[in-house]
Amino acid sequence: MFLLALGPTLIGGVLGVIGLTVNLLFLRLGSIQTAGLPIFSQIVMRTLIDQFS
């Protein structure tokens, strides 16, 4: 049972690290763009997944 929960936890951790790293790279953009780009990308991915799945 522990090993089944380990996979999503590792994936979430890796994606969190990637998100924080990208956020640090966006320091030059400013706060509005840094907050807006991840939200916009989530909306686009949700639309694509709903459309093609």
C-alpha positions as CSV (number, residue, x, y, z in Angstrom):
1,M,0.0,0.0,0.0
2,F,2.9,2.3,0.8
3,L,4.4,1.8,-2.6
4,L,1.2,2.8,-4.4
5,A,1.1,6.1,-2.7
6,L,4.8,6.7,-3.3
7,G,4.4,7.2,-7.1
8,P,2.1,10.2,-7.0
9,T,4.0,11.7,-4.2
10,L,7.3,11.6,-6.1
11,I,5.6,13.0,-9.2
12,G,4.1,15.9,-7.2
13,G,7.4,16.6,-5.6
14,V,9.3,16.7,-8.9
15,L,6.6,18.9,-10.4
16,G,6.8,21.2,-7.4
17,V,10.5,21.6,-7.8
18,I,10.1,22.3,-11.5
19,G,7.4,24.9,-10.7
20,L,9.6,26.7,-8.1
21,T,12.6,26.7,-10.4
22,V,10.5,28.2,-13.2
23,N,9.1,30.7,-10.8
24,L,12.6,31.8,-9.9
25,L,13.4,32.2,-13.6
26,F,10.4,34.5,-13.9
27,L,11.8,37.1,-11.5
28,R,12.4,39.5,-14.3
29,L,8.8,39.4,-15.5
30,G,7.2,40.8,-12.4
31,S,4.5,39.6,-10.1
32,I,1.5,39.8,-12.4
33,Q,3.1,37.8,-15.2
34,T,4.6,35.3,-12.7
35,A,1.1,34.7,-11.3
36,G,-0.7,34.8,-14.6
37,L,1.4,32.5,-16.7
38,P,0.8,29.3,-14.6
39,I,-2.9,30.1,-14.4
40,F,-3.1,30.7,-18.1
41,S,-1.2,27.5,-18.9
42,Q,-3.5,25.5,-16.6
43,I,-6.5,26.8,-18.4
44,V,-5.0,26.0,-21.8
45,M,-4.1,22.4,-20.7
46,R,-7.6,21.8,-19.2
47,T,-9.2,23.0,-22.4
48,L,-6.9,20.7,-24.5
49,I,-7.5,17.7,-22.2
50,D,-11.3,18.3,-22.3
51,Q,-11.3,18.7,-26.0
52,F,-9.2,15.7,-27.0
53,S,-9.8,13.1,-24.2
